[in-house]
């Protein structure tokens, strides 16, 4: 499952790169994952400095993957 999840995100990222830029070296890594019954949930990111992260859900009943792409805007400490 990990290999499939990483491949889905890598394909998505490469599809959305600026076509006029050279193809960058990038690595996709798993930040967090969880399996509940037949379902999987992943949070992934890449080594690109774009602030993006990806939520990937596998629905085991339907054997379907769902991808959400997010942009991190800020990380703030509040005391």
For each residue, the residues with C-beta under 8 A, 3 or more apart:
1: 4 5 35 40 58
2: 5 6 30 33
3: 6 7
4: 1 7 8 65
5: 1 2 8 9 30 33 40 42 44 56 58 65
6: 2 3 9 10 28 29 30 44
7: 3 4 10 11
8: 4 5 11 12 56 65 67
9: 5 6 12 13 28 44 46 54 56 67
10: 6 7 13 14 26 28 46
11: 7 8 14 15
12: 8 9 15 16 54 67 69
13: 9 10 16 17 26 28 46 48 52
14: 10 11 17 23
15: 11 12
16: 12 13
17: 13 14 21 23 24
18: 21
19:
20:
21: 17 18 24
22:
23: 14 17
24: 17 21 48
25: 47
26: 10 13 46 47 48
27: 46 47
28: 6 9 10 13 44 45 46
29: 6 44 45 46 47
30: 2 5 6 33 42 43 44
31: 43 44 45 53
32: 42 43
33: 2 5 30 40 41 42 43
34: 40 41
35: 1 39 40 41
36: 39 41
37: 60
38: 60 61
39: 35 36 57 58 59 60 61
40: 1 5 33 34 35 56 57 58 60
41: 33 34 35 36 55 56 57 58
42: 5 30 32 33 54 55 56 57 58
43: 30 31 32 33 53 54 55 56
44: 5 6 9 28 29 30 31 53 54 56
45: 28 29 31 52 53 54
46: 9 10 13 26 27 28 29 50 52
47: 25 26 27 29
48: 13 24 26 52
49:
50: 46 71
51: 71 72 73
52: 13 45 46 48 69 70 71 72
53: 31 43 44 45 69 70 72
54: 9 12 42 43 44 45 67 68 69 70
55: 41 42 43 67 68 70
56: 5 8 9 40 41 42 43 44 65 66 67 68
57: 39 40 41 42 65 66
58: 1 5 39 40 41 42 64 65 66
59: 39 62 63 64 65 66
60: 37 38 39 40 63
61: 38 39
62: 59
63: 59 60
64: 58 59
65: 4 5 8 56 57 58 59
66: 56 57 58 59
67: 8 9 12 54 55 56
68: 54 55 56
69: 12 52 53 54
70: 52 53 54 55
71: 50 51 52
72: 51 52 53 75
73: 51
74:
75: 72
76:
77:
78:
79:
